[in-house]
């Protein structure tokens, strides 16, 4: 089975069972962290076939790196983004887009990064 979409063809999309557009069953939750903390966003998105996942920060496609590591666990349908170390410039809205040939779904949450008083010299 392959799915044709407006921008590309999924040749590896296998539908076993009932086809299903992506559906967010557990949305992302907003997070408040201190400067330098590690953060994880996670949500549960079910789809058949498995969706393509993209992450955005403040509306822009997030560049995947050692600092920003996305994962998708097919056994639990959990989609996560690990941020190794957050800084004030990482503050903003994070959105995950899940898309397969039957549709798409998004969920968003905010990250608020507080300055670490110890770094500024305040005890």
WOHU-V915129 format. One record per residue. RES is the residue in three letters. D_LAST is the distance of its C-alpha to the last C-alpha in Angstrom with 2 decimals. Layout:
BEGIN
RES:D_LAST
RES:D_LAST
END
This chain:
BEGIN
UNK:61.10
UNK:59.42
UNK:57.84
UNK:58.47
UNK:55.86
UNK:55.95
UNK:53.94
UNK:54.72
UNK:56.57
UNK:54.98
UNK:57.39
UNK:55.21
UNK:54.62
UNK:56.40
UNK:57.03
UNK:57.72
UNK:58.41
UNK:57.81
UNK:56.44
UNK:53.26
UNK:51.18
UNK:47.41
UNK:45.95
UNK:42.30
UNK:42.30
UNK:38.53
UNK:36.55
UNK:33.22
UNK:30.21
UNK:27.34
UNK:23.95
UNK:20.35
UNK:18.01
UNK:14.74
UNK:15.25
UNK:16.71
UNK:17.95
UNK:21.67
UNK:23.75
UNK:27.33
UNK:29.68
UNK:32.91
UNK:36.04
UNK:39.58
UNK:42.46
UNK:46.04
UNK:48.83
UNK:52.12
UNK:52.36
UNK:48.81
UNK:47.04
UNK:45.68
UNK:41.93
UNK:40.01
UNK:36.36
UNK:35.30
UNK:32.06
UNK:32.53
UNK:36.28
UNK:36.48
UNK:37.57
UNK:34.62
UNK:35.17
UNK:35.08
UNK:33.25
UNK:31.28
UNK:28.24
UNK:30.29
UNK:32.69
UNK:35.04
UNK:37.12
UNK:39.99
UNK:41.10
UNK:44.77
UNK:45.13
UNK:42.64
UNK:42.75
UNK:38.95
UNK:37.63
UNK:34.07
UNK:31.76
UNK:29.10
UNK:26.37
UNK:24.84
UNK:21.67
UNK:20.90
UNK:19.71
UNK:19.63
UNK:23.29
UNK:24.24
UNK:23.72
UNK:27.13
UNK:30.16
UNK:31.41
UNK:35.08
UNK:37.32
UNK:41.04
UNK:43.53
UNK:47.11
UNK:50.41
UNK:54.01
UNK:54.15
UNK:51.21
UNK:47.47
UNK:44.45
UNK:40.88
UNK:37.70
UNK:34.43
UNK:30.83
UNK:27.70
UNK:24.53
UNK:21.42
UNK:18.52
UNK:15.06
UNK:12.75
UNK:10.06
UNK:6.69
UNK:5.88
UNK:9.21
UNK:8.75
UNK:6.36
UNK:3.78
UNK:0.00
END
